[in-house]
Amino acid sequence: MKFADRADAGRVLADALRRFEWTDPLVLGLARGGVPVAHEVALALGAELDVAVARKIGAPGRPEFGVGAVTADGEPIFDRRVLEYLGVSPADLASTVEEERQEARRRLDVYRAGRHALADRDVLVVDDGLATGVTARAALRAARQGSPRRLVLAVPVGATEAVQELSVEADLVVCPKERSDFRSVGRFYRRFDQTSDAEVLALLEQHRHH
């Protein structure tokens, strides 16, 4: 069972979320791939849409291999087990952390994101899938700083282990399709191309006129 694309996954996720009662919900799509999913959720719940930005910190020489994540401000989060396995210390990654933090700030500026207050409302952090969960964890911790009434992580598909680990960070984790044989998010989608900045901006623009 594969999702056709991120919009399809968003509709499946929205169905799972309709079962709950929401108080003044705000949906935060994890840029960039989480935004088309979050767009469908926000439409279904009649919620406002905004963007959360958490950047993956890549291993030295293997930038695609995430060992941590960082948001525009706040401390970086590392997967300690992976660092130990690679024999890398957080200090070794200081310049990468700074680059990714600058990129997170740049994206927030581009998207004009973070304009909605989170306090005393249900905040749903949405991504297109949960593999290691390290970027989601950084986004949840950043959102928690805004004192939401309830902090929710919602993903259409996720690795069982990551879902369990993140249920400590979020008040509720909703994941319709949990898999123990996860491997990668992309294998659960028929179409899984990169989401562009232009797409993110277009989706945000639609919600501003709702």
PELINCOR-V500893 format. One record per helix or strand of 3 or more residues. SS is the DSSP state (a for helix, b for strand). FROM is the first residue (numbers start at 1). TO is the last residue. Records with the same first field share a line. If there is no record, write none. Layout:
SS = FROM-TO + FROM-TO
This chain:
a = 6-17 + 34-45 + 80-86 + 90-111 + 134-144 + 160-166 + 185-188 + 197-208
b = 26-30 + 48-52 + 54-59 + 62-71 + 122-127 + 150-159 + 172-179
